[in-house]
Amino acid sequence: MSTDKKTKPALPEKTETEILFPEKKVNKYELEPWGLKEISLVAPIINKAIGKCKDKGINLKTEHLSTAFLDILPLIYDEVLEIIAITTGDSIENIISIKPRSDGAVIAMTILYQNMEYIKGFFGMFPAVIEAITA
């Protein structure tokens, strides 16, 4: 009789983001953190959104997003729709028509939370986002 014990393969360690914000279903969408393809597609859109904020004098490093949110969202609404479309693989037209509309905000916030590490690491931006989330 053999005494060899079968060992389970080690599971890869999950990042803090994967633990806190795993794949999540919102409305009909299975949302999960971005892969390299999505990062490469959203990078120019995020840079465009940052440019719009800068053009309007919104300093993302010092603004507390909870107070600047109403100024920022209308400004970058089109970019938010594009990012949601890329992340979900759905069309912008379908994203706009989501009912109930509150799911749109949940989708956007889930995408933000799931990808915060990418946003911080790749873009070095939004320290105010971190402050607002952890406040």
PyMOL CGO cylinders between C-alpha atoms (Angstrom):
from pymol import cmd
from pymol.cgo import CYLINDER

trace = [
    CYLINDER, 0.00, 0.00, 0.00, 1.42, 3.35, -1.03, 0.3, 1, 1, 1, 1, 1, 1,
    CYLINDER, 1.42, 3.35, -1.03, 1.70, 6.19, 1.44, 0.3, 1, 1, 1, 1, 1, 1,
    CYLINDER, 1.70, 6.19, 1.44, 1.87, 8.83, -1.26, 0.3, 1, 1, 1, 1, 1, 1,
    CYLINDER, 1.87, 8.83, -1.26, -0.60, 11.55, -0.52, 0.3, 1, 1, 1, 1, 1, 1,
    CYLINDER, -0.60, 11.55, -0.52, -2.11, 13.44, -3.36, 0.3, 1, 1, 1, 1, 1, 1,
    CYLINDER, -2.11, 13.44, -3.36, -1.45, 17.11, -2.96, 0.3, 1, 1, 1, 1, 1, 1,
    CYLINDER, -1.45, 17.11, -2.96, -3.78, 19.71, -4.27, 0.3, 1, 1, 1, 1, 1, 1,
    CYLINDER, -3.78, 19.71, -4.27, -2.26, 22.19, -6.68, 0.3, 1, 1, 1, 1, 1, 1,
    CYLINDER, -2.26, 22.19, -6.68, -1.74, 25.59, -5.15, 0.3, 1, 1, 1, 1, 1, 1,
    CYLINDER, -1.74, 25.59, -5.15, -4.40, 28.07, -6.10, 0.3, 1, 1, 1, 1, 1, 1,
    CYLINDER, -4.40, 28.07, -6.10, -3.17, 31.40, -7.38, 0.3, 1, 1, 1, 1, 1, 1,
    CYLINDER, -3.17, 31.40, -7.38, -3.53, 34.13, -4.80, 0.3, 1, 1, 1, 1, 1, 1,
    CYLINDER, -3.53, 34.13, -4.80, -6.33, 36.56, -5.46, 0.3, 1, 1, 1, 1, 1, 1,
    CYLINDER, -6.33, 36.56, -5.46, -5.77, 40.28, -5.40, 0.3, 1, 1, 1, 1, 1, 1,
    CYLINDER, -5.77, 40.28, -5.40, -7.61, 42.38, -2.85, 0.3, 1, 1, 1, 1, 1, 1,
    CYLINDER, -7.61, 42.38, -2.85, -9.85, 43.67, -5.65, 0.3, 1, 1, 1, 1, 1, 1,
    CYLINDER, -9.85, 43.67, -5.65, -10.75, 40.12, -6.77, 0.3, 1, 1, 1, 1, 1, 1,
    CYLINDER, -10.75, 40.12, -6.77, -11.66, 39.21, -3.20, 0.3, 1, 1, 1, 1, 1, 1,
    CYLINDER, -11.66, 39.21, -3.20, -13.70, 42.35, -2.52, 0.3, 1, 1, 1, 1, 1, 1,
    CYLINDER, -13.70, 42.35, -2.52, -15.28, 42.62, -5.97, 0.3, 1, 1, 1, 1, 1, 1,
    CYLINDER, -15.28, 42.62, -5.97, -15.44, 39.21, -7.62, 0.3, 1, 1, 1, 1, 1, 1,
    CYLINDER, -15.44, 39.21, -7.62, -17.45, 38.56, -10.74, 0.3, 1, 1, 1, 1, 1, 1,
    CYLINDER, -17.45, 38.56, -10.74, -20.84, 40.07, -10.14, 0.3, 1, 1, 1, 1, 1, 1,
    CYLINDER, -20.84, 40.07, -10.14, -24.11, 39.85, -12.01, 0.3, 1, 1, 1, 1, 1, 1,
    CYLINDER, -24.11, 39.85, -12.01, -25.90, 43.16, -12.45, 0.3, 1, 1, 1, 1, 1, 1,
    CYLINDER, -25.90, 43.16, -12.45, -29.03, 43.19, -14.56, 0.3, 1, 1, 1, 1, 1, 1,
    CYLINDER, -29.03, 43.19, -14.56, -28.17, 40.76, -17.39, 0.3, 1, 1, 1, 1, 1, 1,
    CYLINDER, -28.17, 40.76, -17.39, -24.42, 41.40, -17.27, 0.3, 1, 1, 1, 1, 1, 1,
    CYLINDER, -24.42, 41.40, -17.27, -21.74, 39.18, -15.72, 0.3, 1, 1, 1, 1, 1, 1,
    CYLINDER, -21.74, 39.18, -15.72, -19.17, 41.79, -14.70, 0.3, 1, 1, 1, 1, 1, 1,
    CYLINDER, -19.17, 41.79, -14.70, -15.60, 40.83, -13.97, 0.3, 1, 1, 1, 1, 1, 1,
    CYLINDER, -15.60, 40.83, -13.97, -12.33, 42.76, -13.72, 0.3, 1, 1, 1, 1, 1, 1,
    CYLINDER, -12.33, 42.76, -13.72, -10.72, 43.89, -16.98, 0.3, 1, 1, 1, 1, 1, 1,
    CYLINDER, -10.72, 43.89, -16.98, -8.21, 41.87, -18.88, 0.3, 1, 1, 1, 1, 1, 1,
    CYLINDER, -8.21, 41.87, -18.88, -5.40, 43.33, -20.97, 0.3, 1, 1, 1, 1, 1, 1,
    CYLINDER, -5.40, 43.33, -20.97, -7.68, 43.77, -24.00, 0.3, 1, 1, 1, 1, 1, 1,
    CYLINDER, -7.68, 43.77, -24.00, -10.20, 45.84, -22.03, 0.3, 1, 1, 1, 1, 1, 1,
    CYLINDER, -10.20, 45.84, -22.03, -7.48, 47.92, -20.41, 0.3, 1, 1, 1, 1, 1, 1,
    CYLINDER, -7.48, 47.92, -20.41, -6.06, 48.77, -23.83, 0.3, 1, 1, 1, 1, 1, 1,
    CYLINDER, -6.06, 48.77, -23.83, -9.53, 49.77, -25.05, 0.3, 1, 1, 1, 1, 1, 1,
    CYLINDER, -9.53, 49.77, -25.05, -10.52, 51.89, -22.04, 0.3, 1, 1, 1, 1, 1, 1,
    CYLINDER, -10.52, 51.89, -22.04, -7.18, 53.66, -21.57, 0.3, 1, 1, 1, 1, 1, 1,
    CYLINDER, -7.18, 53.66, -21.57, -7.76, 56.31, -24.25, 0.3, 1, 1, 1, 1, 1, 1,
    CYLINDER, -7.76, 56.31, -24.25, -11.35, 56.80, -23.07, 0.3, 1, 1, 1, 1, 1, 1,
    CYLINDER, -11.35, 56.80, -23.07, -10.23, 57.39, -19.50, 0.3, 1, 1, 1, 1, 1, 1,
    CYLINDER, -10.23, 57.39, -19.50, -7.55, 59.81, -20.70, 0.3, 1, 1, 1, 1, 1, 1,
    CYLINDER, -7.55, 59.81, -20.70, -10.22, 61.67, -22.69, 0.3, 1, 1, 1, 1, 1, 1,
    CYLINDER, -10.22, 61.67, -22.69, -12.42, 61.89, -19.56, 0.3, 1, 1, 1, 1, 1, 1,
    CYLINDER, -12.42, 61.89, -19.56, -9.50, 63.21, -17.53, 0.3, 1, 1, 1, 1, 1, 1,
    CYLINDER, -9.50, 63.21, -17.53, -8.86, 65.83, -20.22, 0.3, 1, 1, 1, 1, 1, 1,
    CYLINDER, -8.86, 65.83, -20.22, -12.48, 66.98, -20.08, 0.3, 1, 1, 1, 1, 1, 1,
    CYLINDER, -12.48, 66.98, -20.08, -12.26, 67.36, -16.31, 0.3, 1, 1, 1, 1, 1, 1,
    CYLINDER, -12.26, 67.36, -16.31, -9.01, 69.32, -16.57, 0.3, 1, 1, 1, 1, 1, 1,
    CYLINDER, -9.01, 69.32, -16.57, -10.51, 71.58, -19.26, 0.3, 1, 1, 1, 1, 1, 1,
    CYLINDER, -10.51, 71.58, -19.26, -13.34, 72.46, -16.86, 0.3, 1, 1, 1, 1, 1, 1,
    CYLINDER, -13.34, 72.46, -16.86, -10.90, 73.16, -14.02, 0.3, 1, 1, 1, 1, 1, 1,
    CYLINDER, -10.90, 73.16, -14.02, -11.74, 70.03, -12.03, 0.3, 1, 1, 1, 1, 1, 1,
    CYLINDER, -11.74, 70.03, -12.03, -8.59, 68.90, -10.25, 0.3, 1, 1, 1, 1, 1, 1,
    CYLINDER, -8.59, 68.90, -10.25, -9.01, 65.15, -9.74, 0.3, 1, 1, 1, 1, 1, 1,
    CYLINDER, -9.01, 65.15, -9.74, -6.13, 65.07, -7.29, 0.3, 1, 1, 1, 1, 1, 1,
    CYLINDER, -6.13, 65.07, -7.29, -7.70, 67.50, -4.85, 0.3, 1, 1, 1, 1, 1, 1,
    CYLINDER, -7.70, 67.50, -4.85, -11.45, 67.27, -5.50, 0.3, 1, 1, 1, 1, 1, 1,
    CYLINDER, -11.45, 67.27, -5.50, -13.41, 65.00, -3.22, 0.3, 1, 1, 1, 1, 1, 1,
    CYLINDER, -13.41, 65.00, -3.22, -15.52, 63.03, -5.69, 0.3, 1, 1, 1, 1, 1, 1,
    CYLINDER, -15.52, 63.03, -5.69, -18.53, 62.92, -3.44, 0.3, 1, 1, 1, 1, 1, 1,
    CYLINDER, -18.53, 62.92, -3.44, -18.79, 66.70, -3.77, 0.3, 1, 1, 1, 1, 1, 1,
    CYLINDER, -18.79, 66.70, -3.77, -17.59, 66.93, -7.39, 0.3, 1, 1, 1, 1, 1, 1,
    CYLINDER, -17.59, 66.93, -7.39, -19.66, 63.99, -8.67, 0.3, 1, 1, 1, 1, 1, 1,
    CYLINDER, -19.66, 63.99, -8.67, -22.50, 66.13, -10.00, 0.3, 1, 1, 1, 1, 1, 1,
    CYLINDER, -22.50, 66.13, -10.00, -19.98, 68.24, -11.91, 0.3, 1, 1, 1, 1, 1, 1,
    CYLINDER, -19.98, 68.24, -11.91, -18.03, 65.27, -13.23, 0.3, 1, 1, 1, 1, 1, 1,
    CYLINDER, -18.03, 65.27, -13.23, -20.72, 62.79, -14.35, 0.3, 1, 1, 1, 1, 1, 1,
    CYLINDER, -20.72, 62.79, -14.35, -22.49, 64.99, -16.91, 0.3, 1, 1, 1, 1, 1, 1,
    CYLINDER, -22.49, 64.99, -16.91, -19.09, 65.91, -18.29, 0.3, 1, 1, 1, 1, 1, 1,
    CYLINDER, -19.09, 65.91, -18.29, -17.90, 62.33, -18.83, 0.3, 1, 1, 1, 1, 1, 1,
    CYLINDER, -17.90, 62.33, -18.83, -21.25, 60.59, -19.38, 0.3, 1, 1, 1, 1, 1, 1,
    CYLINDER, -21.25, 60.59, -19.38, -20.37, 59.53, -22.95, 0.3, 1, 1, 1, 1, 1, 1,
    CYLINDER, -20.37, 59.53, -22.95, -17.06, 58.07, -21.78, 0.3, 1, 1, 1, 1, 1, 1,
    CYLINDER, -17.06, 58.07, -21.78, -18.79, 56.18, -18.95, 0.3, 1, 1, 1, 1, 1, 1,
    CYLINDER, -18.79, 56.18, -18.95, -21.19, 54.66, -21.51, 0.3, 1, 1, 1, 1, 1, 1,
    CYLINDER, -21.19, 54.66, -21.51, -18.26, 53.62, -23.72, 0.3, 1, 1, 1, 1, 1, 1,
    CYLINDER, -18.26, 53.62, -23.72, -16.46, 51.98, -20.79, 0.3, 1, 1, 1, 1, 1, 1,
    CYLINDER, -16.46, 51.98, -20.79, -19.60, 50.10, -19.76, 0.3, 1, 1, 1, 1, 1, 1,
    CYLINDER, -19.60, 50.10, -19.76, -20.12, 48.94, -23.35, 0.3, 1, 1, 1, 1, 1, 1,
    CYLINDER, -20.12, 48.94, -23.35, -16.53, 47.69, -23.61, 0.3, 1, 1, 1, 1, 1, 1,
    CYLINDER, -16.53, 47.69, -23.61, -16.71, 45.95, -20.23, 0.3, 1, 1, 1, 1, 1, 1,
    CYLINDER, -16.71, 45.95, -20.23, -20.07, 44.26, -20.89, 0.3, 1, 1, 1, 1, 1, 1,
    CYLINDER, -20.07, 44.26, -20.89, -19.58, 43.63, -24.60, 0.3, 1, 1, 1, 1, 1, 1,
    CYLINDER, -19.58, 43.63, -24.60, -22.96, 45.22, -25.26, 0.3, 1, 1, 1, 1, 1, 1,
    CYLINDER, -22.96, 45.22, -25.26, -23.90, 48.22, -27.40, 0.3, 1, 1, 1, 1, 1, 1,
    CYLINDER, -23.90, 48.22, -27.40, -24.16, 51.72, -26.03, 0.3, 1, 1, 1, 1, 1, 1,
    CYLINDER, -24.16, 51.72, -26.03, -27.80, 51.81, -27.17, 0.3, 1, 1, 1, 1, 1, 1,
    CYLINDER, -27.80, 51.81, -27.17, -28.59, 48.77, -25.01, 0.3, 1, 1, 1, 1, 1, 1,
    CYLINDER, -28.59, 48.77, -25.01, -26.69, 50.23, -22.06, 0.3, 1, 1, 1, 1, 1, 1,
    CYLINDER, -26.69, 50.23, -22.06, -28.70, 53.47, -22.27, 0.3, 1, 1, 1, 1, 1, 1,
    CYLINDER, -28.70, 53.47, -22.27, -31.98, 51.54, -22.26, 0.3, 1, 1, 1, 1, 1, 1,
    CYLINDER, -31.98, 51.54, -22.26, -31.29, 49.52, -19.09, 0.3, 1, 1, 1, 1, 1, 1,
    CYLINDER, -31.29, 49.52, -19.09, -34.36, 49.36, -16.87, 0.3, 1, 1, 1, 1, 1, 1,
    CYLINDER, -34.36, 49.36, -16.87, -34.52, 50.09, -14.03, 0.3, 1, 1, 1, 1, 1, 1,
    CYLINDER, -34.52, 50.09, -14.03, -32.16, 52.96, -14.65, 0.3, 1, 1, 1, 1, 1, 1,
    CYLINDER, -32.16, 52.96, -14.65, -30.56, 52.60, -11.25, 0.3, 1, 1, 1, 1, 1, 1,
    CYLINDER, -30.56, 52.60, -11.25, -28.84, 49.45, -12.53, 0.3, 1, 1, 1, 1, 1, 1,
    CYLINDER, -28.84, 49.45, -12.53, -26.77, 51.67, -14.79, 0.3, 1, 1, 1, 1, 1, 1,
    CYLINDER, -26.77, 51.67, -14.79, -25.22, 53.34, -11.75, 0.3, 1, 1, 1, 1, 1, 1,
    CYLINDER, -25.22, 53.34, -11.75, -24.64, 49.96, -10.11, 0.3, 1, 1, 1, 1, 1, 1,
    CYLINDER, -24.64, 49.96, -10.11, -22.94, 48.69, -13.28, 0.3, 1, 1, 1, 1, 1, 1,
    CYLINDER, -22.94, 48.69, -13.28, -20.70, 51.77, -13.48, 0.3, 1, 1, 1, 1, 1, 1,
    CYLINDER, -20.70, 51.77, -13.48, -19.73, 51.60, -9.80, 0.3, 1, 1, 1, 1, 1, 1,
    CYLINDER, -19.73, 51.60, -9.80, -19.08, 47.84, -9.98, 0.3, 1, 1, 1, 1, 1, 1,
    CYLINDER, -19.08, 47.84, -9.98, -16.79, 48.34, -12.97, 0.3, 1, 1, 1, 1, 1, 1,
    CYLINDER, -16.79, 48.34, -12.97, -14.96, 51.12, -11.11, 0.3, 1, 1, 1, 1, 1, 1,
    CYLINDER, -14.96, 51.12, -11.11, -14.50, 49.05, -7.95, 0.3, 1, 1, 1, 1, 1, 1,
    CYLINDER, -14.50, 49.05, -7.95, -13.50, 45.87, -9.79, 0.3, 1, 1, 1, 1, 1, 1,
    CYLINDER, -13.50, 45.87, -9.79, -10.84, 47.73, -11.75, 0.3, 1, 1, 1, 1, 1, 1,
    CYLINDER, -10.84, 47.73, -11.75, -9.55, 50.22, -9.19, 0.3, 1, 1, 1, 1, 1, 1,
    CYLINDER, -9.55, 50.22, -9.19, -6.13, 48.57, -9.03, 0.3, 1, 1, 1, 1, 1, 1,
    CYLINDER, -6.13, 48.57, -9.03, -5.78, 48.85, -12.81, 0.3, 1, 1, 1, 1, 1, 1,
    CYLINDER, -5.78, 48.85, -12.81, -6.91, 52.44, -12.79, 0.3, 1, 1, 1, 1, 1, 1,
    CYLINDER, -6.91, 52.44, -12.79, -4.47, 53.37, -10.02, 0.3, 1, 1, 1, 1, 1, 1,
    CYLINDER, -4.47, 53.37, -10.02, -1.60, 51.38, -11.48, 0.3, 1, 1, 1, 1, 1, 1,
    CYLINDER, -1.60, 51.38, -11.48, -1.94, 52.10, -15.18, 0.3, 1, 1, 1, 1, 1, 1,
    CYLINDER, -1.94, 52.10, -15.18, -3.15, 55.66, -15.01, 0.3, 1, 1, 1, 1, 1, 1,
    CYLINDER, -3.15, 55.66, -15.01, -1.80, 56.91, -11.68, 0.3, 1, 1, 1, 1, 1, 1,
    CYLINDER, -1.80, 56.91, -11.68, -4.93, 58.89, -11.24, 0.3, 1, 1, 1, 1, 1, 1,
    CYLINDER, -4.93, 58.89, -11.24, -7.90, 59.57, -9.02, 0.3, 1, 1, 1, 1, 1, 1,
    CYLINDER, -7.90, 59.57, -9.02, -6.40, 59.71, -5.56, 0.3, 1, 1, 1, 1, 1, 1,
    CYLINDER, -6.40, 59.71, -5.56, -9.66, 61.45, -4.69, 0.3, 1, 1, 1, 1, 1, 1,
    CYLINDER, -9.66, 61.45, -4.69, -11.55, 58.30, -5.75, 0.3, 1, 1, 1, 1, 1, 1,
    CYLINDER, -11.55, 58.30, -5.75, -9.57, 56.29, -3.24, 0.3, 1, 1, 1, 1, 1, 1,
    CYLINDER, -9.57, 56.29, -3.24, -10.19, 58.93, -0.60, 0.3, 1, 1, 1, 1, 1, 1,
    CYLINDER, -10.19, 58.93, -0.60, -13.91, 59.02, -1.33, 0.3, 1, 1, 1, 1, 1, 1,
    CYLINDER, -13.91, 59.02, -1.33, -14.25, 55.25, -1.26, 0.3, 1, 1, 1, 1, 1, 1,
    CYLINDER, -14.25, 55.25, -1.26, -12.32, 54.79, 1.95, 0.3, 1, 1, 1, 1, 1, 1,
    CYLINDER, -12.32, 54.79, 1.95, -13.79, 57.81, 3.76, 0.3, 1, 1, 1, 1, 1, 1,
]
cmd.load_cgo(trace, "trace")
